[in-house]
């Protein structure tokens, strides 16, 4: 039996359950596919991804699940193997993510530079600020994480949050609610004082688009969620009033955020308001992802559904999220270049989206099959 989670209770023992939670990989795989679709401006399928149905989008899912996965992967490892091996594993993971970031940055700069020389067009945003600095200076600033271009700015956030995970883990061992309160206070400060950020030479407002002082709250919530779910046998408890409140909020967010005009429907928005700020995870966005999370992790039906065989391609993408994210970045870059050069005609959109999704799903299945073969050889 697992030990109940309380406000100041310890992390549940490491041997309670070491099985992967299929919900995490399936949801992360779906989020990665949506990120690819959303990263192509003027992309018709982007009208039907998560951000059109509420205030949050796939980025919030990705970061919250990163915290959940970090606790699932490294929390138990701290107790099984000790601090030294676990810290080494985390450091290696951070280095690997950084190498992927460096490779994506270099490839993007070279491809865009060659496209500019060939077509005499210039990118409207993305890596343009880095190229304006000069190819080599821009690359060096990017490698120092001092200049983060659009579409290549979430992995640096992931590196930073994962590097801080040991501190999060130590705090959660002592007081879950205390760590959540501290993390929430930092998030609130970043929302109140917009100067609380890290510098970014590629941004107009001179800060990271994914403000780490705000986004860390989602990561910490994900880590705490992992403990709560594991301590309760895989499901959050259901409270009728909270469940009803979550559904009401999600419906209101849908009415407010949906692109009714672009869908060819009457505008049903009850209020004239700007979209909640994404850079600092504005309160309405935070409430939206928390409402979704509470419903997903309290649903026995979704827990059973996540293990279905037909969801295996999404599960495989989630298991190999770094490789799939990199493939999606390159596919989205290709789509942006083709749309800008040739125009986003529907045959091209079909080819770009089907090609990109097929690449990501196929790569996920191939990596998963390779991993299974290695596992069989080691037995």
N, C-alpha and C positions, 0 to 999 in steps of 0.2 A: 504493500500500500504506500502511496505517496504521502508525504507530510503536508498538511494543509498550509496554504500560503497566508500569511498575515502581514500586518503593517510593518512589523520589524522582524519577521521570521526569516530563517535561513533559506538558502536555495534548496529545493528538493534534492535528495540524494541523486548522484549521477547515474545510478543503475536502475532508476525507475522505468525508463523507457528510452531506448537508443534507436528506435525505429524512426525513419524520416516521416514527417507529416506531409502526406501527399498534397494537402491543400496549399502548402507553402510553395511547392515547386510548380503546381498547376497555375496558381494565381500569379506567380512571378513570371512564368512563361507567357501568360496572356498579357501581362503588363509590358513585357519586352516587345511583343508584337505590336501593341498599341503605340509604344514609344516610336518604333520605326514608322508607323503610319503618320503619327503626329509631327514627325520631324521633317515632313515634306510640305512646304507651304503650297496652298492651292490644291491639296490632295483631297479628292472627293470622299474617300472612305473616312477621312478624319472628322467628317460630320457625324459619325456614328460611334466614335470612341468615347471613353468615360467622361471626358471633360464637358461633353454636350449634355450630360444627364445629371449634372450636379456641379458643385464648386471645386472638388478635387479631381485629380487625374492620375495617370499611371505613375507619375513620379512619386507621389505620396505613397502609393502601394509599394513601389520598389524600395524606398527608404525604410518604411515601417517593417517590411519583410526582411530587410537587411539586418535590422536589430533583432528580430525574431530568430533568424538563421544564425546570427553570431552567438546568441545565447545557447541555441540548440547545439551548435558545433563546438564552441569553445568553453561554454560554461561547465559542461560535464567533463571536458578534457582537463580543466584546471584541477578537478578533484581526482580524476583517474591517473593523470600523468604528472601532475605537479606544475608549478609556475614556469620553470625553465623551458620545458618542451612546448608548453602552450604558448608562451610569449614568442618563442622561435617560430612556431607555426603561424601565429598572427603576423609577425614581421615578414615572413616569406609571402604570405597572402597579400599584404600591403605592397611589397615589392613587385609581385606579379601584376597586380592591378596597375601600378605605376608604369610598368613596362608596356602594358596594353595601351594606357593613356598616351605614352610617348610614341608608340607605333602608330596609333590612330592620328595623332597630331601631325606627325611627319608625313604620313600618307596623304592626309587631307590637304596640307599646305602644298605639297608637290602636285597633286592632282588639280587643285584649284588654280595654281599658278600656271600649269600647262594649259588648262582650259582658257584662262584669261589671255594667254599668248596666242592661242589658236583662234579664238572667236572675237577677241578684242572687247569682250564684255567684262563687267566687274560684278562680283557678288554684292548683294545688297546688305548682307550682314554675315554672320558666321565668322569665318576666319579673316574677313577683310581687315579688321583693325591690326591683326598680326602681320598681314602682308604689307600693309601701309608702313609698318615699321621697317620693312625689309625682310626677305625670307629668313636669313640666318638670325638677325636680332629677334624677329618675331618667334622663331622656333625656340631660341634660348629662353625668352621670357615665358613662353608657354611651358617649357620643360621645368622651369622654376616654379610653376603654378602661380606665377604673378600676373599672367595674362591668359584668362580662360575664355575661349570663344564660345559662342552659341553652339549648342548640340554636342559639345565636348566638355561640359562642365559638371556632369554628375559624378563621374569617376573620381575626380579630386575630392569631392565631398565624401564619397564612400571611403577613400583612403584615410581621410582625417577621422571620420567617425569610427572606423575599425581600429585605428591606432589608439583611440581613446577608450575602446571597449574594456580593457583590463580595469580601468578606473570605474567604469559603469558597473562591471561585474562585482568589484569589491564593495561598491556602495549598495548594490542590490542585495548582497549577502547580509548586510547589516540592517537596512531599512528600505523596503521597496517604496513606501509612500514618501519617505524622506528624499530619496533620489528623484522621484517624480516631481516632488515639490520644487527642488532645486532646479531641475531641468526646465520645468514650467516657468519658473521665475526668469531664467535666462531667455527663454523664448519670448516671454512678455516684454522683457527689456528691449529685445531686438525689434519688436513690433512698435514699441513706444518711441525709441530713439533709433532712427534709421541710420545713424552713423556707426552703430555697432555692427561691424562687418569686417571681412578681410579685404585687402586691396586687390583690385583687378584692373590692370592697365587696358584691357580690351573692352571695358564697360563704360558707358556714358556716365553712370553715377559712381564709378570708381569702387565698385564692390562686387563680390561674388554674387552671381544671380541666385544660386541656391545658398542663401545666407546660412553659414554653418551654425551660427548662434541660435537660429530659429529651427533649422531642420534637425538639429540634434535631438529635439524633443520627440519627434516621430521615431527616431532610432531608439531612444530610451524607452518609449512606450512599447515598441516592438519587442525589446528585450524583456520588459516586465510582463508583457502579454504571453511570451513563451513560457515563463514560469507559472503564470496563472492557468494557462491551458493545460500544461503538463500536470500540475498539482490537482487538477479536477478531471483527470481521465480523458482529456482531449477536447472538452467542450466548456465554454463559459456558461455560467448559470443564466437561466432565463428569468427576467422579471417583467411581468406583463406591462407595467406602466412604462418602464424604460424601453421595452420593445416597441410599444405603441408610439412613444415619443420619437424614437429613431425613425420609424416609418413615416411619421408626419413630417419630420424634418427633411427626409429624403424626397418626399413628394413636393414640398415647398421649394427645395433646391432645384428640383427638376423643372418646375414651372418657371423659376427665375432664370436658370442658366441655359435652358434649351434654346438652340438657334431656330426659333419657330419660323422666321422669315426665310431662312435658307432651306428649311424643310418644306417650304411652300404651304405653311399652315398659318392660322391666325396667331397673332402675338398674345400669349397668355401670361406674360410676365406681370406679376402684381405690383412691382416697384420699378421705378427708373433708377438704377444704381449701376455703378461700375463693377466689373468682376472683382472679387476679392483678390488681394495681392498674393501672388504665388511665391515671390522671392523670399518672403518672411513667413510663409504659411499663416496667412491671416486667420483670425478666429473662425470665420465661417467655413474656410477650407478645412481647418483642423476638426471642427465639429462634424463636417461631412464625412471625412475619412474615418473618424471614430464611430460614427453611426453605422457606416458600412461594416467596419471591423466587428462591432459588437453583434451584428446580425449574422455575419458569416461564421464567426467562431462559436456561436451558440446554436447553430443549425446542425442537427444530426443528419439531415438529408444531404447537406452539402459535404459533410464529412464522408458519408458513404459514396457520394457521387464522385468525389475527387479520386477515388481508387479505380474508377471504371477504365476499361482497356482503351476505349476510344479517345480518352483524354491523355493517353501516353505521349503523343507528340508534344503537347504543351508541358507535361511533366518533364520530359527530356530537355526541353528548352530551359526550364527553370533550374534543373540540376546543373546545367552548364551555362549559367547566366552570363559569365564574363565573355566567353567565346561568342555566345549568341548576341550579346549587346554589341560587340565589335563588328560582327557580320551585319547587324542591323544598321550600324552607323555608316558602314561603307555602302550598303544598299540605299540608304536614305540620301547619302551624298550623290550617288549616281542619279537618283530620282530628281533631286534638286537641280543638278546640272542639265539633265535632259529636259525638264520642264522649262527651265530658263532659256535654253537654247532653241528648243523646238516648239514650245508652248504646251500647256497641259491638256492636249486633246484626249478624248476618252480612250481611244485605242492604246495610246502611250500610257495612260494611267492604269489601264488594265494590265498591261505588260509589266510596268514597274512594280505594282502592288503584288500581283501574283508571283512575279519573279523574286521579289524580296521576301515574301512570306514563305515561298517554297524553299529558298536558300536557308532561312533561319530554321524552319521546321526540319528540313532534311539534314542540316548540320547537327541539330540537337539529337536526332535519331541516330546519326552516324557516331557521334561522340558517346552516346549512351551504349550503343552496341559494342564499341571498342572497350568501354569500361567493363562491360559484362564479360567480354572475352578475357580481359586481363584478370578479372576476379576468378574465372574458372581455372585459369592457368596457375593461380597462386594457391588453389585449394590442394 
